[in-house]
Amino acid sequence: MLDFAAGLETKNYGLKKTTDLRSLLESVWIVMPLAVIAGAFYFHVWVHSQNINIGYRSQQLSVQADRLKQIQQQLILEEQTLKDPALLEALACENLGLVLLQPGQIISPPLKIRDNSTNDSLALKSGFDLTSPKAHLSSIEY
């Protein structure tokens, strides 16, 4: 390189490995605002996507709540229908073959008699007399 003012030629033989503080500060002042702007833009995009996801989730939950309310109403209606005495009477007569009780009708429960031929060693130890009438009544289950 030729310096025309002094008439001397200066030569650049290589790059010097020194840090120029002024150029470094200029680079930082250029890059930092760009990084802040990029961060703010990224944050805005994230918040917007979260709002959209919350909206979708809210819509799904409201549809589910409406469906559950509808099911609840159907169950309440079914419960009230099944509690109706006239319907219960009709179902009992048609499906089960039951008949209405007549006034003065007495129904005795079926008797189940136990088999006393099994090992009654514990009953005998307690001092019961198997020949007494009370012993035979205890073998009848209602």
C-alpha positions as CSV (number, residue, x, y, z in Angstrom):
1,M,0.0,0.0,0.0
2,L,1.3,3.4,-0.9
3,D,0.8,6.4,1.3
4,F,0.7,9.4,-1.1
5,A,1.0,12.0,1.6
6,A,4.2,10.9,3.1
7,G,5.5,9.1,0.0
8,L,6.2,5.9,1.9
9,E,5.0,2.5,1.1
10,T,3.6,0.5,3.9
11,K,3.3,-3.2,3.6
12,N,0.7,-5.5,5.3
13,Y,2.5,-8.7,6.0
14,G,-0.3,-10.5,7.9
15,L,-3.2,-10.2,10.2
16,K,-2.6,-9.2,13.7
17,K,-4.4,-11.3,16.4
18,T,-5.5,-8.4,18.6
19,T,-9.1,-7.7,19.6
20,D,-10.4,-4.4,18.6
21,L,-12.6,-3.4,21.5
22,R,-14.3,-0.7,19.5
23,S,-15.5,-3.0,16.7
24,L,-16.5,-5.6,19.3
25,L,-18.7,-3.1,21.1
26,E,-20.3,-2.0,17.8
27,S,-21.0,-5.7,17.0
28,V,-22.7,-6.2,20.4
29,W,-24.7,-3.0,19.9
30,I,-26.0,-4.3,16.6
31,V,-26.6,-7.9,17.6
32,M,-28.3,-7.3,21.0
33,P,-31.3,-5.4,19.8
34,L,-31.8,-8.0,17.1
35,A,-31.7,-10.8,19.7
36,V,-34.2,-8.9,21.9
37,I,-36.5,-8.5,18.9
38,A,-36.2,-12.1,18.0
39,G,-36.9,-13.2,21.6
40,A,-40.0,-11.0,21.8
41,F,-41.2,-12.3,18.5
42,Y,-40.7,-15.9,19.7
43,F,-42.5,-15.2,22.9
44,H,-45.4,-13.6,21.0
45,V,-45.7,-16.7,18.8
46,W,-45.6,-19.0,21.8
47,V,-48.3,-17.0,23.7
48,H,-50.5,-17.0,20.5
49,S,-50.1,-20.8,20.1
50,Q,-51.0,-21.3,23.8
51,N,-54.1,-19.2,23.4
52,I,-55.2,-21.3,20.4
53,N,-54.6,-24.5,22.3
54,I,-56.6,-23.2,25.3
55,G,-59.4,-22.3,23.0
56,Y,-59.5,-25.8,21.4
57,R,-59.4,-27.4,24.8
58,S,-62.2,-25.1,26.1
59,Q,-64.3,-26.1,23.1
60,Q,-63.7,-29.8,23.7
61,L,-64.6,-29.4,27.4
62,S,-67.8,-27.5,26.7
63,V,-68.9,-30.2,24.2
64,Q,-68.1,-32.9,26.8
65,A,-70.0,-31.0,29.5
66,D,-73.1,-30.7,27.2
67,R,-72.9,-34.4,26.4
68,L,-72.7,-35.3,30.1
69,K,-75.6,-33.0,30.9
70,Q,-77.6,-34.8,28.2
71,I,-76.7,-38.2,29.6
72,Q,-77.6,-37.0,33.1
73,Q,-81.0,-35.9,31.9
74,Q,-81.6,-39.3,30.2
75,L,-80.6,-41.1,33.4
76,I,-82.9,-39.0,35.5
77,L,-85.8,-39.7,33.1
78,E,-85.0,-43.4,33.1
79,E,-84.9,-43.4,36.9
80,Q,-88.2,-41.7,37.2
81,T,-89.7,-44.1,34.6
82,L,-88.4,-47.1,36.5
83,K,-89.8,-45.8,39.8
84,D,-93.3,-45.5,38.4
85,P,-95.5,-48.0,40.3
86,A,-97.8,-48.7,37.4
87,L,-94.9,-49.6,35.2
88,L,-93.4,-51.8,37.9
89,E,-96.7,-53.6,38.3
90,A,-97.0,-54.1,34.5
91,L,-93.5,-55.4,34.2
92,A,-94.0,-57.8,37.2
93,C,-97.2,-59.2,35.7
94,E,-95.9,-59.5,32.1
95,N,-92.3,-60.5,32.4
96,L,-92.2,-62.3,35.8
97,G,-95.7,-63.8,35.8
98,L,-96.5,-62.3,39.2
99,V,-100.1,-61.5,40.3
100,L,-101.5,-58.9,42.7
101,L,-102.2,-59.9,46.2
102,Q,-105.8,-60.4,47.1
103,P,-107.2,-58.9,50.4
104,G,-106.7,-61.4,53.2
105,Q,-104.3,-63.6,51.2
106,I,-101.5,-65.1,53.3
107,I,-98.3,-66.2,51.8
108,S,-96.1,-68.6,53.8
109,P,-92.4,-68.6,53.0
110,P,-91.0,-71.8,51.7
111,L,-89.5,-74.0,54.4
112,K,-86.0,-75.4,54.0
113,I,-85.2,-78.3,56.3
114,R,-81.6,-79.0,57.1
115,D,-80.2,-82.4,56.9
116,N,-79.3,-83.4,60.5
117,S,-77.3,-86.4,59.4
118,T,-74.2,-84.3,59.1
119,N,-71.6,-84.1,61.8
120,D,-73.2,-82.1,64.7
121,S,-70.4,-82.4,67.1
122,L,-70.3,-78.7,68.0
123,A,-74.1,-78.7,68.6
124,L,-73.8,-81.7,70.8
125,K,-71.1,-80.2,72.9
126,S,-73.2,-77.2,73.8
127,G,-75.7,-79.5,75.7
128,F,-78.7,-79.4,73.4
129,D,-81.1,-82.2,73.5
130,L,-81.9,-83.4,69.9
131,T,-85.1,-85.1,71.0
132,S,-86.7,-81.9,72.3
133,P,-89.2,-80.0,70.0
134,K,-87.0,-76.9,70.2
135,A,-84.2,-78.7,68.6
136,H,-86.3,-79.7,65.6
137,L,-87.6,-76.1,65.2
138,S,-84.1,-74.8,65.0
139,S,-83.4,-77.0,62.0
140,I,-86.1,-75.1,59.9
141,E,-84.8,-72.0,58.0
142,Y,-87.1,-69.3,56.8
